[in-house]
Amino acid sequence: MIRGIRWIGLIIATMVGAGYASGREIWEFFGHESSLAISIFTILFIISCHVILTVSYELRTKHYMPLLQMVLGERAAKVYDWCILLYLFTTLFVMISGSGAAVSMFDLPFIVGVMIMVLGLLLIIPRGMDGILSINRILLPVMIITLLSVLLYFIFQQQVPIIYQIKEQSNWVASIPFTSLNVLPLIAVLGAIGKEIKSKKEIYVASIGSGVVLGLISYFYNISLVHVADQLYFYEIPLFAILYGYPIELFLIMAGLLIFAIYTTALTSLFGLIARVEDILKLSKGKLGLLLIGVALPFTFVGFSTLVSYLYPLYGVINLYVLAMLLLFPIIKRAEKFKI
């Protein structure tokens, strides 16, 4: 049970990055008439996590390539291997860019946020997965509880209906690209822990627990953003539209948690990259981290909202095949087992 909760933390840390925690990613995909879409996303996410963790556990993986080959086949795995590397790399510089955008809210230079993020990454990466999990164990529960508390307080104070636009669900199809967007980072990160999973009970706890938590946060976040939809044009980070008019102390707390969300996703993305390429380049984790961050830095100055609005929908479409194969994988394996 405890180990399953440990993996819930890793999954949520992979998902809740700058795009998600800021509200930008949720608003790009959901928005009006999306209650059904978020429900479908929750179900698809649980199934996807369960398949990824089960295959990783059975293969005792230490990086994602064996998992890809099992689910997609040899040829498609080679193509999506490059897609995952590209996704993790772009996520890394989007997160670093997000840290610059976050500190700029305090009238600090963009470059200050970038350098703080780089130093934080280089401090933890040599410790590997233990370093990431120790950070998550301390700060992730605080972030989730605080974010949920702020959203529920906003919903209560502004009298936002909990059951929102229940008869209007035209955006249900958004659940598919939103889930597929998040499939590749899950494969990259969870594919690296197959050898550390001890039992299938951990898999059930991790997949169902993370799906329910993310589904609830996504729903409450979305109905809050819909309520302030006319103000979102003026904010690069939609979360700050929800916080407008609240005490500065709350603003500072949420800005700090947003930076932490950015940090954990940058960390898991960098870890996934290192796990894949360390056997090829034969360098230490610290040196690989320094090399990858150095290559990513020039791309961080494009602009956070621009990167999210263009790259995330694109990856959502590219990953549709991977999502389809993950959902079909249990059926295909069962058919092979019984020779149907």
N, C-alpha and C positions, 0 to 999 in steps of 0.2 A: 504493500500500500504506500509506504513512505517513498520507495523508489519510483513508484508510478507518479506520485506528486512531484518528485524531482524532475521527471520528464515533462510534466505539464508546464513547469517553469521554463524549460528549454524551448518547448513549442511556442509558448506565448511570447517569450523573448525574441524568437525568430519572426513572429507575426507582428508584434506591436512595436514597430519602428517609427521613424519620423513621419512617414506617410499616413500610417494608421493612427498613431497617438495624437497627431496634430488635427485629425479629422479630414485632411485633404484627400486621402485615399478613399475613405468612406463616401465623401461627397461626390467624387469623380464617378463612382460606380452606382451608388444608391440614390439617396435623395427622396423625392416625392414618390408615393405609391410603391414602396419597397419592403413592406412588412413580410410579404410572402417570399420575396427574394432573399431576405436575411434568414428566414426559416429554412429555405432550401439550401442556402450556403452552409448553415450549421450541420445539416445532415450529410451533405457532400464532404464537408471538412472532416467529420468524424470517420466516415468510411475511408477517405484518403489516408488519414493518419494511421488508422488501423492496418491498412494494407502495407503502407510503407514500413511501419514498425515490425509487423509480422515477418515480412520478407527479410528485413535487415537482421532480425533475431535469428531466423532460420539459417541465413547465410553467414552469420557472425561477422558482419561487415565492419571494416574500419574506414572506408570511404564509400562514396555513393555509386561508383561505376558498376560493381557487381549487381547492385539493386536495379540500376537502369537496364542492364543487360537482361536480367530476369523478367522484368515487366515489359520492356519495349522490344526486346530482341537485339541481336548484335548490331545490325546496320543502323536502326533508328537510335540506338544507344550512343553510337559514335557522334551522330548529329546533335543529339540533345546534351551530350557531354560538353560540347562547345557552347551550347545555349546556356547551360547551367554556369559554366565558367564566366560567360559574358554577363549573365544576370547577377551573379554574386559580385562581380567587379563593378558593375554599374550601381548596384545597391550600396556598395562600399562608398563610392564617391557621392551618391545621393545623400547618404547618412552624414558624411563629413560636411557636405553643403548645408544640410539641415541644422547641424550644430552652429554653423556660422549665422544662419537665419535666426536661430533661437537667441543667441547672445546679442544680436543686433537690436532686439527688442529692449535691451537695457542701454542702448546708445553706445555699445562697444563695437569696435571694428569687426567686420566679418572675419578677418584673418585670425583674430583672437580665439573665436570659437573653433575654427579649424585646427589651430595649433593645440588647444586644450584636448580636442578629440584625438588627435594623432598621438599625443603623449599618453593619454589614457589607454589607447589600444596597445601601444608598445610596452606598457607596464604589465599588462595581463597576458598577452599572447604567449610569452615563454612558458607560462604555467599550464597551457593547453586547456582541455575541457574542465579540469578541476577549477581553474581560475574563473571560467565563465559561470560554472554552476555555483561557486561561492558568492559571486557578485549577485546572481539571480536570487539565491536563497535569502540574502539580506534585504535587497531593495525591491525586488519584483512584487512581493505581497503589498508593500507600502504603495507602490505605483497603482496597482489594480484597485485596491480599496479606496485610495484617494480619488482616482478618476471616476469610479462608480459613484462615490459619495457626492462629488461635484455635479455629475450628470443628474443624479436623483434629486439633489437639492434644487438644481435649476428647473427640472421638470415639475417639482412640487411648487416652488415659488412662482413660476410663470404659468402654472396650471395647464401644462402641456398634456393633452390626452394620452394616456398610456396605450390605448387601442386607437391607433392612428390610421385614418383612411382605409379602414378594413375592407370596404367594398370596392376600392380602386387599387388594383394590383398589376397595372400594365407593365411595370418594370421588373417582373419576376425573372426574366431572362438574364438580368445583370448578375444573378447569383453564379452563373456558369463561368464567365470570364473572371469574376472576382475570386472564385475558388481556384481556377486554373492559374491565376497570377501567383498565388501563394503556394502552389504545388512544388515548383522548382526549389525554392529555398528550403522547404521541408525535406525534400529528397536529399539535398546537399548536406543539411545538418544532421537529420536523423539517420541518414546512411552511414554517418561516421560513428554511431554509437551502438550498432548492432551487437558488437562483441561485449558490450557492457550491460545489456538487458539480461536479467536473470530468469524471468518467467513470463508467461503469457498474461498473467494477472496484471502485471505492470502495463502491458499494452492496452488492455481494456480501460484501466484507470486513466492512463495518459490520453488516449484518443477521445473518450467520452468526456472526461473532465475538461480538457482544453477546448473542445468543441462547444460545450455548454457555456463556459465562461466567455469565450469570444463571441458567441451568438448573442448573449445578453448585453455585453458591452456594445456590440455593433448596433443592436436595436435601440438601446437608450441613447447612444451617441447620434444615431441617424434622426430620431424624432426631435432631438434637441436642435440639430442643425437645420432641419426643415422649419422649425419655429423661428429661426433667425436668418432664413434664406435670403431675404432682401439686403442683409448686411454683409454677406460673405464676399461680395465683390471687392470690398475695401480691405480685406485681410488675406495676407499670404498664408497665415496659419489660422484655419477656421475655429480652432479651439478658443482663440482669443476673442472671437465674436460672442461666444457663450459667456466668457468671463467679463465682458464689458460692463462697467458699473459696479463690479464687486470690489471688495477691499483689496488694496495693493498686496497685502500679505498672501491672499489666496492666489493672486496672479503670480507672485514670486514662487510659491510652492508648486504650482502647476507648470511653470516654466522650467523649474528644476527637474520635475518628473519627466517632462517632455525631453529634456536633454538626456536623462537617463535612458528613456526609451530609444532615442537615437543611438546612444552609446551601445546598448545591448545588441541591437540589430547590426550595427557596424561590426561588433565583436563576433557575432555568430557568422556573419557573411565572410569576414576575414578568416575565421577558423575553418569554414568550409572550403575556402580557396586553398589554404595551406595544407589541409588534409589531402586534397586532390593532387597538388603539385609537388609535395615534399619528396615523394619517391622519385620524381623525374629530375628535379634540380639538385637533390642531395645537399640541401642547406638546412641549418637549424631553423626552428620556428621563429626565433627572433629576427634572423637575417631575412627570411622569407617575408615576414610581416613588414619589415622596413622597406624591402624592395617593392612589394605590392602597393603599399601606401604611397611611396614615391611616384609610382606610375599613375596612381589615381588622382593625386593632388591637382594637376592642371585642369581636370574636368569639373572640379568642385565649384568653379566660379561661374558656371552657366546660369545658376539660379535655381533654388529649391523647388518652387511651385512649377516652373517650366519643366524641370526634369521629371517631376511626378506626373504632370498632366500629359506628357508625351510618351514617356517610357513605360509607365505602368499599364495603360490600356493595350499598348503594343505587345507586351509580354503576356498579358491576359489572353490575347488571341493566339499567339505562338504556342502557348502551353495547352491548348485545348486537346490536342492529341494525347498528351501525357495524362491529363485528367481522365479522358475516356478510357485509356488502357488501365489506369489504376482502378476505376470503377468496374471494369469488365474482368480484371485479373482473377478475382475469386471464382467467377462463373467459368472462365476458361480452364482454370486448374481443376475445378470440380468435374468439368466435362472430360478432361484428359484422364482424371483418376478413374472415372467410371466408363471411359471409352465411348462417350456419347457421340 
